[in-house]
Amino acid sequence: MVPGDLKNKTAKGLLWGGFGSVMLQFMSLVFGIFLARLLNAEDYGIVGLLAIFSQLAATFCESGFTKALVNRPGLRHKDFNAVFWFSLSVGVACYIVLFFCAPFISRFYNEPRLTALSRYAFLHILFSCLTVAPSAYMFKTLIVKQRTLSMWICLVVSNVVGIVLAFRGFAHWGIVTQNLIYSFLNMVLCYVYSKWRPTLSFSLKPLREMFSYSVKLLGTAILTIINNNLFTIFLAKFFSIRTVGNYNQANKWSTMGFSLITTPLWNVTQPVLAAIDMEAERERYYAAFRKLVRFTAFVGFPIMFGLAFIAREFIVILLTGKWLESAEMLSILAVGYAFYVMTRVFSDVLAERGRSDLYFWVSAISGGLQILCLFLLHPFGIRVMLISGMGVQVLGFFLWYFFVRKEVGYKLWHLVGDVFSYAGIASVAIGVAYLLLKWTGITNMYLSVVLKVLIVAVLYIGGLYLTKSVMLRESYQYLMRILCSMWGKSRRGE
């Protein structure tokens, strides 16, 4: 891929991925508000207990082959076909195993309703396993626009059904049905937009060739899922389903902010860097890597730190006071996710470089620390548990950096300029806004959240302008070019 084509595809990928991510998060916000007002913490809590099993099964179906396919040279049907039949076989096997394990899951959580609910919820595994190959095809070929459109359709249709079912009193059954409809539509649209189709004749050779790489990614993904669900397991065992529901609500909104940043980047980071030969074009590779890091920090820290700053108003105004318990959880989680946003860029780079071994070991270290903290600190309450989790996220960021520095040569002073300058400016902007609002004594929640957003936005952009931020200037110039292009097309009637 020539530099001009790569730059064009990257820009289009980020544009569609960014626009699509913003629209998806906006629609998720609207539908999420409706559902949270109709349902309660216990409804979300009981469904949340099944998340780890569903996610693990979906991960086994994918088995790291998406990134393995991206790193393989060329675009060969036999590679995708082998992955398709493997994923289908694993998906069917996982569903059968989980179907018969449902009573044991119910006993583990001491919740009889889980037996029937889990057997119904796990049907989504059958849809997910059929999606792996066409989704990987779209990912490798940077089909971002169509992928974005399919996610819009899935989100709207599934959430409308979810709201109708919630009105009809289906409670947690409605949430599970909503998830199933999303998975089914996603599967169908992946085949429609990718235009890739499986064939009956296939060879296991491509799987064997990708195995050594993908198996480490699989191990890492399993560790990540376990890490992400540890809080749910501990809260269910030592607290209550209602507490699990409040945590899942907080985690949902912090994850939404995280996804707003990482989804467009995930769509282009690995394919773009994989298209550059680092050994032959080391300076170009390093420049592209640093630009991705800077852009992630540029948007990531103000969004996630800002979400933590307005967590209480966000929860009470949009979801009502019945979810107030989740507000403090959201505030802590959002700060941790700000650093997790950055680790996603680092981890994608290691994956693109074929260092899935490092990918695995960093996740293993982070997961071990997480488990240790939860075992030692759960008697001290949820707040201490969450703060320890946030600390592990920050430590994990430095672990990822250590290995990226060795692999790419990422200098420490570049890290400070590319990452911590944005984190520092965002923190100062929020600190000043907090002091100003405290000094004025404003208590009206609606006025408070508006002022918080406006003051932080003005101070953050102003701080970047005063420090002559290159990313601010480039983002502004690119946005102007896009708007001018759109305006010119509309004038010409195109």
Residue pairs with C-beta under 8 A, 6 or more apart in sequence:
1 9
1 275
3 284
6 272
6 275
6 276
9 142
9 268
9 272
10 268
10 272
11 478
12 142
12 144
12 145
13 142
13 144
13 264
13 267
13 268
13 271
13 272
14 264
14 265
14 268
15 482
16 144
16 145
16 148
16 264
17 144
17 148
17 263
17 264
17 265
17 267
17 268
18 264
19 148
20 144
20 145
20 147
20 148
20 149
20 151
20 152
20 263
20 264
21 148
21 259
21 260
21 261
21 263
21 264
22 260
23 148
23 152
24 148
24 151
24 152
24 155
24 259
24 263
25 256
25 257
25 259
25 260
27 152
27 155
27 156
27 159
28 155
28 159
28 256
29 256
29 318
31 155
31 159
31 160
31 162
31 163
32 252
32 253
32 256
33 318
33 319
34 159
34 163
34 166
35 159
35 162
35 163
35 166
35 175
36 249
36 318
36 319
36 320
36 323
37 319
37 320
38 163
38 166
38 167
39 166
39 171
39 172
39 174
39 175
40 242
40 245
40 322
41 241
41 242
41 243
41 244
41 245
41 246
41 249
41 322
41 323
41 325
41 326
42 172
42 241
42 242
42 245
43 171
43 172
43 175
43 245
44 172
44 175
44 244
44 245
44 248
44 249
45 236
45 240
45 241
45 242
45 243
45 244
45 245
45 246
45 248
46 111
46 113
46 114
46 117
46 172
46 241
46 245
47 117
47 121
47 172
47 175
47 176
47 248
48 232
48 244
48 245
48 247
48 248
49 105
49 109
49 111
49 114
49 232
49 236
49 241
49 244
50 105
50 114
50 117
50 118
50 121
50 122
51 229
51 232
51 248
52 225
52 226
52 229
52 232
52 233
53 98
53 105
53 118
53 122
54 121
54 122
54 124
54 125
55 225
55 228
55 229
56 222
56 225
57 91
57 94
57 95
57 98
57 122
57 125
57 128
58 124
58 125
58 128
58 129
59 218
59 221
59 222
59 225
60 90
60 94
60 218
61 87
61 90
61 91
61 94
61 125
61 128
61 129
61 132
62 87
62 132
62 218
62 221
63 86
63 87
63 90
63 214
63 215
63 217
63 218
64 213
64 214
64 215
64 216
64 217
64 218
64 220
64 221
64 356
65 83
65 86
65 87
65 132
65 136
65 207
65 210
65 214
66 132
66 135
66 136
66 139
67 213
67 214
67 217
67 270
67 351
67 352
68 210
68 213
68 214
68 217
69 79
69 80
69 83
69 136
69 137
69 139
69 140
69 210
70 136
70 139
70 140
70 270
70 271
70 274
70 352
71 213
71 270
71 274
71 351
71 352
71 354
72 79
72 206
72 210
75 137
75 140
75 141
76 206
77 196
77 199
78 202
78 203
78 206
79 206
79 210
80 133
80 134
80 136
80 137
80 196
80 198
81 133
81 198
81 199
81 202
82 202
82 203
82 204
82 205
82 206
82 207
83 132
83 133
83 136
83 206
83 207
84 130
84 132
84 133
84 198
84 202
85 198
85 202
86 207
87 129
87 130
87 132
87 133
88 129
88 130
90 129
91 125
91 126
91 128
91 129
91 130
92 126
92 129
94 125
94 129
95 122
95 123
95 125
95 126
98 118
98 119
98 122
98 125
99 119
99 122
102 114
102 115
102 116
102 118
102 119
102 122
103 115
105 114
105 115
105 118
106 112
106 113
106 114
106 115
106 118
109 236
109 237
111 241
113 172
117 172
117 173
117 176
120 173
120 176
120 180
121 176
121 179
121 180
123 180
124 179
124 180
124 183
124 184
127 180
127 183
127 184
127 186
127 187
128 183
128 187
130 187
131 183
131 186
131 187
131 190
133 196
133 198
134 190
134 191
134 194
134 196
135 147
135 190
135 194
137 143
137 194
137 196
138 146
138 147
138 190
138 193
138 194
139 147
139 267
139 271
140 271
142 267
142 268
142 271
143 193
143 194
144 264
144 267
144 268
146 193
146 194
147 193
147 267
149 189
149 193
150 185
150 186
150 189
150 190
150 192
150 193
151 186
153 185
153 189
154 181
154 182
154 185
154 186
154 189
155 182
157 181
157 182
157 185
158 178
158 179
158 181
158 182
158 185
159 178
161 177
161 178
161 181
162 174
162 175
162 177
162 178
165 173
165 174
165 177
165 178
166 174
168 174
170 177
191 197
213 354
213 356
214 356
216 356
216 357
216 359
216 360
217 351
217 356
217 359
217 360
219 360
219 363
219 364
220 356
220 359
220 360
220 363
220 364
223 360
223 363
223 364
223 366
223 367
224 363
224 367
226 367
227 363
227 366
227 367
227 370
230 370
230 371
230 374
231 247
231 251
231 374
231 385
231 386
231 389
232 244
232 247
232 248
234 374
234 378
234 385
235 243
235 244
235 247
235 382
236 244
238 378
239 382
243 325
243 382
246 323
246 325
246 326
246 329
247 326
247 329
247 382
249 319
249 323
249 326
250 326
250 327
250 329
250 330
250 333
251 329
251 333
253 307
253 314
253 315
253 330
254 304
254 307
254 330
254 333
254 334
254 337
255 337
257 303
257 304
257 307
257 334
257 337
258 304
258 337
258 340
258 341
260 303
261 296
261 299
261 300
261 303
261 304
261 341
262 296
262 341
262 344
265 292
265 295
265 296
265 344
265 345
265 348
266 344
266 348
269 292
269 345
269 348
269 349
269 352
270 348
270 351
270 352
272 288
272 292
273 285
273 288
273 289
273 292
273 348
273 349
273 352
274 352
276 284
276 285
276 288
277 285
278 285
278 353
278 408
285 408
286 408
286 409
286 410
289 349
289 408
289 410
290 410
290 414
290 418
292 345
293 342
293 345
293 418
293 419
294 418
294 419
294 422
294 470
294 471
295 471
295 475
296 341
296 342
296 344
296 345
297 342
297 418
297 419
297 421
297 422
297 423
298 422
298 464
298 469
298 471
298 472
298 475
300 338
300 341
300 342
300 422
301 338
301 422
301 423
301 426
301 427
302 422
302 426
302 429
302 456
302 457
302 460
304 334
304 335
304 337
304 338
304 341
305 334
305 335
305 338
305 423
305 426
305 427
305 430
306 426
306 430
306 452
306 453
306 456
307 314
307 330
307 334
308 330
308 331
308 332
308 334
308 335
308 338
309 331
309 430
309 433
309 434
309 452
309 456
310 449
310 452
310 453
311 327
311 328
311 330
311 331
311 334
312 324
312 327
312 328
312 331
313 445
313 446
313 448
313 449
313 452
314 327
314 330
314 449
315 323
315 324
315 326
315 327
315 330
316 323
316 324
316 327
316 445
317 445
317 446
317 449
319 326
328 383
329 382
329 386
332 383
332 386
332 387
332 389
332 390
333 386
333 389
333 390
335 390
336 389
336 390
336 392
336 393
336 394
337 393
338 423
339 393
339 394
339 396
339 397
340 393
340 396
340 397
342 397
342 400
342 419
343 393
343 396
343 397
343 400
346 397
346 400
346 401
346 403
346 404
347 359
347 362
347 400
349 404
349 407
349 408
350 356
350 358
350 359
350 400
350 403
350 404
350 407
351 359
353 407
353 408
355 403
355 407
358 403
358 407
362 396
362 399
362 400
362 403
365 396
365 399
366 392
366 395
366 396
366 399
369 392
369 395
370 389
370 392
373 385
373 388
373 389
373 391
373 392
374 385
374 388
374 389
377 384
377 385
377 388
378 385
401 410
401 415
404 410
405 411
405 412
405 415
421 467
421 469
422 464
425 460
425 463
425 464
425 467
426 456
426 460
428 459
428 463
429 455
429 456
429 459
429 460
429 463
430 456
432 455
432 459
433 451
433 452
433 455
433 456
433 459
436 455
437 448
437 451
437 452
437 455
442 448
442 451
461 472
464 471
464 472
465 472
